[in-house]
Amino acid sequence: METKTCFKCGKEKVLDDFYKHSQMKDGRVGKCKECNKKDVQENYDKNRLHYVEYEKERCQRPDRKQNAGEYQRKRRRKNPEKYLANQLAERAIKSGNLVKGVCEICGKEKVEAHHDDYYKPLSVRWLCRKHHLEYHGKKETETILWKY
């Protein structure tokens, strides 16, 4: 099995650990996937405001709006119980039948409703965005660009 040394971390790894790149002599990037991902994340964190503004503008394009609408319609058809539970909880909050609490983990007041059982739409746990994403095994930076 062929190997290559990453110029960033200096570790020798198999070629599958490097992204393909047609203009490189051996057809692979000189930095391993792990280092590449780390650099991309650091760049995003450093220039976060730029990327957020870019995504806001990008989301206003007609083709993007149409794609987002189609995605939402498919998602709602695929998970009707989830959509209905969210709608009922939202209506209950607006009517005052369901009162928002604080995040059960950190106590923040800005919270989201989490359903453990979608067939019990008014039985919710209150979690801030960060802890709600963590509960579902995601990082906050994974969804920040799409939260508009």
Buried (B, 14 or more C-beta within 10 A) or exposed (E): EEEBEBEBEEEEBEEEBBBEEEEEEEEBBBBBBBBBEBEEEEEBEEEEEEBBEEBEEEBEEEEEEEEEEEEEEEEBEEEEEBBBBBEBBEEBBEEEEBEEBBBEBEEBEEBBBBBEEBEEBBBBBBBBBBBBBBEEEEEBEEEBBEEE
